[in-house]
Amino acid sequence: MTKIYEALEMANDGSQDIKAETGRTQLMGALSPMEQKMIDLYQNINALLPDKSSRIVQFIAANKGEGNSTIVLELAKLMFGRFGKKVLMLVSDLTQAGYKNYHCENDLNSLLGKMHEGEDNPIQSDEASLSITRISSTTPIPSYVDSKEFDDALKSLRDVFDYVLIDSPPSSLSSDGLSLCYKVDGVILVVEAEKTRWEVAENLKKRVQNQDGNILGVVLNKKKDHIPKFIYKRL
């Protein structure tokens, strides 16, 4: 797991786009620790998928409670709030309280229908936005993912959104997330620090790879700094 963890811990690649966006965040005021971590994650995703004009990235954890949904929502909020991007979150459950302040659709088909209604649709505007929708409310996700309908849906989403972030259910509770791995640009594993056993994380990694998923790296969530940062820098 070390190498893929380091992939998301690396410094940004120094590109002008990343430098410009970092400058913009400085103009918008001080960053919270969470925002800074999300900026690091955002920049590293861009560095790992440099040739994509629209990026579809999936997040998945092994177990419930590892913070997968929180990471995805915080990243989405940063992308559209700080960087002015058009972002769509694909989720399996719309009942979370954090979603109530955002534009939500019952399922992907409903969203696609509104996307094709006309120019007055706010989803089609040039302004930054964050939309949230379930992948499917009727067809089982594995069956839907294998269909041409889903391939066409992803193509339509790429035409409208800068980023599509998929909040997958834990792999221990559902195989729905694993069925999506080969359809996305990259997969990020979410692991809870000091709780998720390495054998569990390694098993998740292998299951994603067995589905032809392109693993970008690992987010080590809820990490506690037992040693002060200034000491870490000297190690």
Backbone hydrogen bonds in HBPLUS format (Angstrom, degrees):
<---DONOR---> <-ACCEPTOR-->    atom                        ^
c    i                          cat <-CA-CA->   ^        H-A-AA   ^      H-
h    n   atom  resd res      DA  || num        DHA   H-A  angle D-A-AA Bond
n    s   type  num  typ     dist DA aas  dist angle  dist       angle   num
A0005-TYR N   A0001-MET O   3.03 MM   4  6.17 147.1  2.14 153.3 163.4     1
A0006-GLU N   A0002-THR O   2.93 MM   4  6.18 159.2  1.97 154.7 160.3     2
A0007-ALA N   A0003-LYS O   3.08 MM   4  6.34 135.7  2.28 138.9 150.9     3
A0008-LEU N   A0005-TYR O   3.16 MM   3  5.69 139.6  2.33 110.5 119.2     4
A0009-GLU N   A0006-GLU O   3.03 MM   3  4.71 139.3  2.20  92.3 104.7     5
A0010-MET N   A0006-GLU O   3.00 MM   4  5.94 119.9  2.38 148.1 157.3     6
A0019-LYS N   A0015-SER O   3.06 MM   4  6.33 161.5  2.09 151.4 157.0     7
A0020-ALA N   A0016-GLN O   2.86 MM   4  5.99 157.9  1.91 149.6 155.4     8
A0021-GLU N   A0017-ASP O   3.01 MM   4  6.24 158.5  2.06 148.2 153.7     9
A0022-THR N   A0018-ILE O   2.92 MM   4  6.10 154.5  1.99 148.0 155.3    10
A0023-GLY N   A0019-LYS O   3.00 MM   4  6.22 152.8  2.08 144.6 151.7    11
A0024-ARG N   A0020-ALA O   3.07 MM   4  6.38 145.2  2.19 140.9 150.2    12
A0025-THR N   A0021-GLU O   3.16 MM   4  6.53 151.9  2.24 147.1 152.9    13
A0026-GLN N   A0022-THR O   3.25 MM   4  6.58 148.7  2.35 144.1 152.2    14
A0027-LEU N   A0023-GLY O   3.19 MM   4  6.52 147.7  2.30 144.9 152.9    15
A0028-MET N   A0024-ARG O   3.20 MM   4  6.48 135.3  2.41 141.3 153.2    16
A0028-MET N   A0025-THR O   3.18 MM   3  5.09 131.1  2.44  92.1 105.1    17
A0029-GLY N   A0026-GLN O   3.35 MM   3  5.56 166.6  2.36 106.3 109.5    18
A0036-GLN N   A0032-SER O   2.99 MM   4  6.29 159.2  2.03 158.8 164.4    19
A0037-LYS N   A0033-PRO O   3.10 MM   4  6.34 156.5  2.16 145.9 151.6    20
A0038-MET N   A0034-MET O   2.94 MM   4  6.23 153.8  2.01 149.6 157.5    21
A0039-ILE N   A0035-GLU O   2.84 MM   4  6.09 149.0  1.94 148.4 157.1    22
A0040-ASP N   A0036-GLN O   3.03 MM   4  6.30 158.5  2.08 146.2 151.4    23
A0041-LEU N   A0037-LYS O   2.98 MM   4  6.26 156.6  2.04 144.3 150.8    24
A0042-TYR N   A0038-MET O   2.79 MM   4  5.95 162.5  1.82 149.3 154.4    25
A0043-GLN N   A0039-ILE O   2.89 MM   4  6.05 167.2  1.90 155.3 158.0    26
A0044-ASN N   A0040-ASP O   3.03 MM   4  6.16 153.4  2.10 143.8 151.3    27
A0045-ILE N   A0041-LEU O   2.95 MM   4  6.18 152.4  2.03 150.5 157.6    28
A0046-ASN N   A0042-TYR O   3.15 MM   4  6.43 162.6  2.18 149.0 153.1    29
A0047-ALA N   A0043-GLN O   2.96 MM   4  6.21 150.1  2.05 141.5 150.2    30
A0048-LEU N   A0044-ASN O   2.89 MM   4  6.05 145.5  2.01 144.0 152.7    31
A0049-LEU N   A0045-ILE O   2.96 MM   4  6.12 130.9  2.21 143.6 156.4    32
A0055-ARG N   A0162-ASP O   2.99 MM 107  6.41 157.0  2.05 151.6 148.2    33
A0164-VAL N   A0055-ARG O   2.86 MM 109  6.27 158.3  1.91 156.5 160.1    34
A0185-ASP N   A0056-ILE O   2.90 MM 129  5.35 141.8  2.05 140.7 152.9    35
A0057-VAL N   A0164-VAL O   2.88 MM 107  6.30 154.3  1.95 164.2 172.8    36
A0166-ILE N   A0057-VAL O   2.89 MM 109  6.24 161.1  1.92 150.3 154.9    37
A0058-GLN N   A0186-GLY O   2.95 MM 128  6.33 166.4  1.97 159.5 162.0    38
A0188-ILE N   A0058-GLN O   2.74 MM 130  6.14 161.3  1.77 163.5 170.1    39
A0059-PHE N   A0166-ILE O   2.87 MM 107  5.95 164.7  1.90 163.9 164.3    40
A0168-SER N   A0059-PHE O   3.11 MM 109  6.01 161.3  2.14 163.8 169.4    41
A0060-ILE N   A0188-ILE O   3.05 MM 128  6.47 155.0  2.12 159.9 164.7    42
A0190-VAL N   A0060-ILE O   2.93 MM 130  5.90 156.7  1.99 137.7 141.1    43
A0171-SER N   A0061-ALA O   2.99 MM 110  6.46 160.8  2.02 153.7 156.7    44
A0172-SER N   A0062-ALA O   2.96 MM 110  5.64 148.1  2.06 149.0 153.3    45
A0071-ILE N   A0067-GLY O   3.05 MM   4  6.22 163.8  2.08 155.5 159.1    46
A0072-VAL N   A0068-ASN O   3.09 MM   4  6.39 165.2  2.11 155.1 158.7    47
A0073-LEU N   A0069-SER O   2.99 MM   4  6.14 168.5  2.00 152.3 155.4    48
A0074-GLU N   A0070-THR O   2.93 MM   4  6.02 166.1  1.95 153.2 157.4    49
A0075-LEU N   A0071-ILE O   2.97 MM   4  6.07 156.8  2.02 147.9 154.4    50
A0076-ALA N   A0072-VAL O   2.92 MM   4  6.09 160.3  1.96 149.0 154.7    51
A0077-LYS N   A0073-LEU O   2.92 MM   4  6.10 160.9  1.95 150.7 155.6    52
A0078-LEU N   A0074-GLU O   3.06 MM   4  6.25 152.6  2.14 141.3 148.3    53
A0079-MET N   A0075-LEU O   2.93 MM   4  6.17 161.2  1.97 152.7 157.8    54
A0080-PHE N   A0076-ALA O   3.17 MM   4  6.44 163.4  2.20 155.4 157.5    55
A0081-GLY N   A0077-LYS O   2.82 MM   4  5.61 150.1  1.91 141.0 151.1    56
A0082-ARG N   A0078-LEU O   2.84 MM   4  5.21 156.8  1.90 133.5 141.4    57
A0085-LYS N   A0079-MET O   3.04 MM   6  5.56 160.8  2.08 128.3 131.4    58
A0162-ASP N   A0086-LYS O   2.83 MM  76  5.26 140.3  1.99 133.7 146.2    59
A0163-TYR N   A0086-LYS O   3.24 MM  77  6.63 157.9  2.29 157.4 160.3    60
A0087-VAL N   A0129-SER O   2.91 MM  42  6.14 170.9  1.92 152.2 154.7    61
A0131-SER N   A0087-VAL O   2.95 MM  44  6.40 161.6  1.98 157.3 162.0    62
A0088-LEU N   A0163-TYR O   2.96 MM  75  6.40 156.9  2.02 154.0 161.6    63
A0165-LEU N   A0088-LEU O   2.82 MM  77  6.23 158.8  1.86 164.3 170.3    64
A0089-MET N   A0131-SER O   2.81 MM  42  6.25 158.6  1.85 152.7 159.6    65
A0133-THR N   A0089-MET O   2.96 MM  44  6.36 160.1  2.00 170.4 177.0    66
A0090-LEU N   A0165-LEU O   2.88 MM  75  6.20 157.4  1.93 146.8 154.2    67
A0167-ASP N   A0090-LEU O   2.84 MM  77  6.10 161.5  1.87 165.8 172.1    68
A0091-VAL N   A0133-THR O   2.90 MM  42  6.10 160.9  1.93 146.8 152.4    69
A0135-ILE N   A0091-VAL O   3.16 MM  44  6.17 137.7  2.35 160.8 162.7    70
A0099-TYR N   A0096-GLN O   3.17 MM   3  5.89 165.8  2.19 120.3 124.5    71
A0100-LYS N   A0097-ALA O   3.26 MM   3  5.80 165.2  2.28 119.2 123.0    72
A0102-TYR N   A0099-TYR O   3.06 MM   3  5.66 164.8  2.09 128.1 129.2    73
A0132-ILE N   A0103-HIS O   2.78 MM  29  6.11 154.6  1.84 160.6 165.9    74
A0105-GLU N   A0132-ILE O   2.82 MM  27  6.38 144.4  1.95 148.9 160.5    75
A0111-LEU N   A0107-ASP O   3.18 MM   4  6.56 156.9  2.24 149.2 155.6    76
A0108-LEU N   A0134-ARG O   2.93 MM  26  6.13 106.1  2.49 143.9 161.6    77
A0112-LEU N   A0108-LEU O   2.88 MM   4  6.12 165.2  1.90 156.7 160.4    78
A0113-GLY N   A0109-ASN O   2.99 MM   4  6.14 149.5  2.08 142.2 150.2    79
A0114-LYS N   A0110-SER O   3.22 MM   4  6.54 153.3  2.30 144.8 150.6    80
A0115-MET N   A0111-LEU O   2.92 MM   4  6.22 147.6  2.03 148.0 158.4    81
A0116-HIS N   A0112-LEU O   3.26 MM   4  6.46 134.8  2.47 140.4 149.5    82
A0116-HIS N   A0113-GLY O   3.31 MM   3  5.45 138.9  2.49  96.6 106.9    83
A0117-GLU N   A0114-LYS O   3.16 MM   3  5.07 168.0  2.18 106.1 108.5    84
A0121-ASN N   A0118-GLY O   3.29 MM   3  5.92 165.7  2.31 116.0 120.3    85
A0124-GLN N   A0121-ASN O   2.94 MM   3  5.52 146.4  2.06 116.3 125.4    86
A0125-SER N   A0122-PRO O   3.18 MM   3  5.17 162.0  2.22 102.9 108.5    87
A0143-SER N   A0140-PRO O   3.09 MM   3  5.57 120.0  2.46 112.2 125.9    88
A0144-TYR N   A0140-PRO O   3.02 MM   4  6.24 161.9  2.05 156.7 162.6    89
A0145-VAL N   A0141-ILE O   2.81 MM   4  5.91 165.3  1.83 166.0 168.7    90
A0146-ASP N   A0142-PRO O   3.33 MM   4  6.44 145.4  2.46 137.1 144.2    91
A0147-SER N   A0144-TYR O   3.08 MM   3  5.31 161.5  2.12 110.7 115.7    92
A0151-ASP N   A0147-SER O   3.39 MM   4  6.79 157.1  2.45 140.7 146.4    93
A0152-ASP N   A0148-LYS O   2.90 MM   4  6.16 160.1  1.94 154.4 159.3    94
A0153-ALA N   A0149-GLU O   2.96 MM   4  6.16 145.0  2.08 137.0 147.2    95
A0154-LEU N   A0150-PHE O   2.94 MM   4  6.24 158.1  1.98 154.6 158.5    96
A0155-LYS N   A0151-ASP O   3.12 MM   4  6.39 155.7  2.18 144.6 151.2    97
A0156-SER N   A0152-ASP O   3.01 MM   4  6.29 155.4  2.08 146.4 152.7    98
A0157-LEU N   A0153-ALA O   2.91 MM   4  6.19 153.4  1.98 149.7 157.5    99
A0158-ARG N   A0154-LEU O   2.97 MM   4  6.21 153.3  2.05 148.7 155.1   100
A0159-ASP N   A0155-LYS O   3.30 MM   4  6.58 139.2  2.48 138.3 148.2   101
A0159-ASP N   A0156-SER O   3.15 MM   3  5.20 128.8  2.42  94.8 108.1   102
A0160-VAL N   A0157-LEU O   3.10 MM   3  5.29 144.9  2.22 102.9 112.9   103
A0161-PHE N   A0157-LEU O   2.81 MM   4  5.78 174.3  1.81 168.8 170.0   104
A0173-LEU N   A0170-PRO O   3.02 MM   3  5.47 150.6  2.11 110.9 119.5   105
A0174-SER N   A0170-PRO O   3.06 MM   4  6.27 148.5  2.16 155.3 165.1   106
A0179-SER N   A0175-SER O   3.14 MM   4  6.41 143.7  2.28 150.3 160.3   107
A0179-SER N   A0176-ASP O   3.19 MM   3  5.28 127.6  2.48  96.0 109.4   108
A0180-LEU N   A0177-GLY O   3.03 MM   3  5.41 153.1  2.11 108.6 117.0   109
A0181-CYS N   A0178-LEU O   3.34 MM   3  5.42 149.6  2.44 102.2 109.9   110
A0183-LYS N   A0180-LEU O   2.92 MM   3  5.58 162.9  1.95 128.5 134.3   111
A0187-VAL N   A0214-ASN O   2.77 MM  27  5.76 153.3  1.84 145.1 146.3   112
A0216-LEU N   A0187-VAL O   2.81 MM  29  5.70 159.8  1.85 146.2 152.9   113
A0189-LEU N   A0217-GLY O   3.07 MM  28  6.44 161.1  2.11 158.7 156.6   114
A0219-VAL N   A0189-LEU O   2.80 MM  30  6.21 162.5  1.83 165.9 172.0   115
A0191-VAL N   A0219-VAL O   2.96 MM  28  6.17 174.1  1.96 167.2 168.1   116
A0221-ASN N   A0191-VAL O   2.74 MM  30  5.87 148.7  1.84 154.9 163.1   117
A0195-LYS N   A0192-GLU O   3.32 MM   3  5.68 156.5  2.37 129.4 127.8   118
A0196-THR N   A0192-GLU O   3.09 MM   4  5.46 169.2  2.10 148.9 152.4   119
A0193-ALA N   A0221-ASN O   2.79 MM  28  5.73 175.3  1.79 163.0 164.0   120
A0200-VAL N   A0197-ARG O   2.96 MM   3  5.32 125.1  2.27 105.6 119.4   121
A0201-ALA N   A0197-ARG O   3.11 MM   4  6.53 159.1  2.15 154.2 160.1   122
A0202-GLU N   A0198-TRP O   2.83 MM   4  5.96 159.4  1.88 149.0 155.0   123
A0203-ASN N   A0199-GLU O   2.98 MM   4  6.09 148.7  2.08 137.6 145.9   124
A0204-LEU N   A0200-VAL O   3.02 MM   4  6.30 154.4  2.08 146.5 153.1   125
A0205-LYS N   A0201-ALA O   2.98 MM   4  6.25 160.0  2.02 148.5 153.9   126
A0206-LYS N   A0202-GLU O   3.05 MM   4  6.32 158.7  2.09 146.6 151.4   127
A0207-ARG N   A0203-ASN O   2.96 MM   4  6.18 155.0  2.02 148.0 154.9   128
A0208-VAL N   A0204-LEU O   2.98 MM   4  6.23 157.7  2.03 155.0 160.1   129
A0209-GLN N   A0205-LYS O   3.00 MM   4  6.24 162.7  2.03 149.9 155.0   130
A0210-ASN N   A0206-LYS O   2.83 MM   4  6.01 146.3  1.94 143.7 153.3   131
A0211-GLN N   A0208-VAL O   3.01 MM   3  5.18 141.4  2.16 100.3 111.9   132
A0213-GLY N   A0208-VAL O   2.97 MM   5  5.23 155.8  2.02 144.1 143.5   133
A0212-ASP N   A0209-GLN O   2.94 MM   3  4.94 153.1  2.01 111.5 112.5   134
A0231-ILE N   A0228-PRO O   2.96 MM   3  5.51 141.1  2.12 112.0 123.0   135
A0232-TYR N   A0228-PRO O   3.17 MM   4  6.58 153.6  2.24 146.4 154.4   136
A0233-LYS N   A0229-LYS O   3.09 MM   4  6.38 152.5  2.17 152.0 157.6   137
A0234-ARG N   A0231-ILE O   2.95 MM   3  5.25 145.1  2.07 106.9 117.6   138
A0235-LEU N   A0232-TYR O   3.09 MM   3  5.28 151.0  2.18 104.7 113.5   139
